[in-house]
Amino acid sequence: MDKKLIILGILAIFLMSSALSSASIIINLNEKIKLTNKEIYLGQASIYGDGIEENTTIDLTAENDMAIRISSQTEVVNFYIDYTINTTNGLIDNGAISLLIQINGDNKGNNETITFSYDIGKLIVENIEVQRQDLLTFEIAGVYTNLNPPFVVTDITAGGGIINHNSRFQRMFHIFPFIVNILIKNTLFSKILY
């Protein structure tokens, strides 16, 4: 009888520790999901330079007239651009790209990247608090610098939009995310929903 109680006690301790461990994993996973900010695409930037001024290109594209959807009155979001920098002269040339974010005319954040060779990625300005009816303006700048022969090529573009709430139509589809994933993503309706 005592052996059965001991075995049942050990089994109960094992089951409780497993349940607590599972609960903490679920809580941590939920916290990570809540901490993931919505990412908003603002445009792209690319720089190519080979040390010859006539061959140097800077291509900047900014989204304009954006209607950025948020699900609550206030939300923290990340803004980003995709970029590619390709400089071929090693240590005597470089490319630099910067992203500046303004909300209602106030600077809220910026980020920049520079490379002396090849780099591709996302330039992100994180944790920007926005509210419904805020006005977003942003600036993307690109600079190519060469030391021999010495020259600099620059370009700047700007974009903007307004922060809106989701319409009833959009909220209805977000209740059923499988419909969005199957039927609507990458179609005509994706601009309406996002």
N, C-alpha and C positions, 0 to 999 in steps of 0.2 A: 504494500500500500504506500509506504514512504517513497519507494522508487518511482511509482506513478506520479506522486505529487511533485517530486523533484523534476521529473521529465516534463510534466505539465508546466511547472514554474519556468524551466529553461525555455520551453517552447513559447510560453507567454511573453517572456522577456525578449526573445528573438523576434516574435511577431510585432511587439510594440516598438522595438528599435527599428525594424524595417518600415513600419508605418510612419514613424517620426522622420526617418531618413527620406522616405518618399514625399512626405508633406513638405520638408524643407527644400527638396529639389523642385517641387511644383511651385512653391512660393518664390524661389530664386528665379525660375523660368518666367513667372508672371511679372516679377520686378524688371527683368531684362526686357520683356515685351513692352512694358509701360515706359521704360527709359529710352526706347527707340524713337527718335524724333522723325517726323515726316520729312522726307527729302524733296526739295523743289528744284527742278532743273531750270537754269537761267540762260544757258547758251553754251557756246564752245569757243575755244581759242586754239590757234595753231601758229607755230613759228617755224620757218625753215631758213637756215642761213649757211652758206658755204664759204664765207669770207669775201664774196664779191657782192658789192652793194646792189647791182642790177639784178642779181639772182635771189636776193633776200625777199621773202614774203611773210607778211603777218596777216592772218585771216581771223577776224573776230566777228562772232554772230551773237546778238543779244535778243532774247525774247521780249516782245513788246505787247502792250494791251492785254496783259495776263489777268485772268480771274483765278486767284489762288483760293482754293476751297479749304476751310478749316471746319472741324466738327464741333468746336465749342467757342465760347466768347473770346477766350484767350488760349493760345497754344504756343508751344515752343517748337520751332522748326529749324531745319538745316537747309541752307541754300548752296547750290553747287553748279560748277561748269565742268565740262569735259575739256581736257587740253592735251596737246601734243607739241613737244619741242624737239627739234632736230637741228643741232648745230654740229658742223663737221670739222672745224678747225682746232679741236681740242682745247687747250688752255688759253688760246688767244681770242676766242669768241664765246658768247653765252646768250641764252634767251631767258627772259623773265616774263611772267604773267602774274597779274594781280586782279583780285576781285574785291570791290568795296560795296557794302550793303548800307542803304539808308532807309529808315522808316519814318515817314512824315517829315522828311528833310533832316533828320538827326542821324549822324553816323552811328551804326549799331555793331559793325564788325568788318574786318577785312582779313584777307589771307593772300599770300603770294608764294610763288615757287620760282626757282632759278636753277638752271642746269648748264653745264659746259659740254654736254654730249647729247644723249637722247633720253627723253622721259615722256611717259604717257600716263594719264591718270585723271583723278577728280580733284579739283580745287574746291574745298568745302569751307564755308563759314558756318560754324555750329552754334546751336543754342540761342537762336534769336527769338525773342518773345514778340508775337504779333497778336493783334486784336482785329475783330471784324471792322471793316471800313478803313483800316490803315492803308496808307499809300506807300508802296514799295518802289524805290528807285535804286538802281545799281549801275556800277561802272566796271567794265572789263578793259584792262590795259595790257598791251604787249610791247616789249622792248627787246631788240636785237642789238648787241654791242660787239664790234670787232676791233681789235687792237692794231693789227697790221694787215692792210692799211687801216688807219683809224676812221671809223664811221659808226653812226647810231641810226637805227630805223625804229620809229615808234608808231603806234596806232592806238586809238581809244574808241570805244563804243559804249553806249548806254542803253538801258532798257527799263521797263517798269510794269507795274500792275497794281491791282487793288485786291485786298484780302476780303473774301466773301465767305458766307456760310453755305453749307450744302442745301440745295433745294429739297423739297419733299420727294421729288422723283429720285434724286441721288441718294437720299437716306433710305428709301425703299430698297434700292438695289444693294446697299451696303448691309442690310439685314440678311440678305441672301448672297453671301460672297461667292458661292459656287457659280451663280449665274454670271456674275461679273467675270470670273476667271474663265468660264467656258465660252460665253457668248459675246462679251463686250470688249475684252482686252484686245488691243491692236486693231480696232475697227473704228468706224466713223463715230461711234458713241463714246470712245475713250476720251475725246476732248470735252464732251459734255460732263462726264463723270469726274474727271480729274483736272 
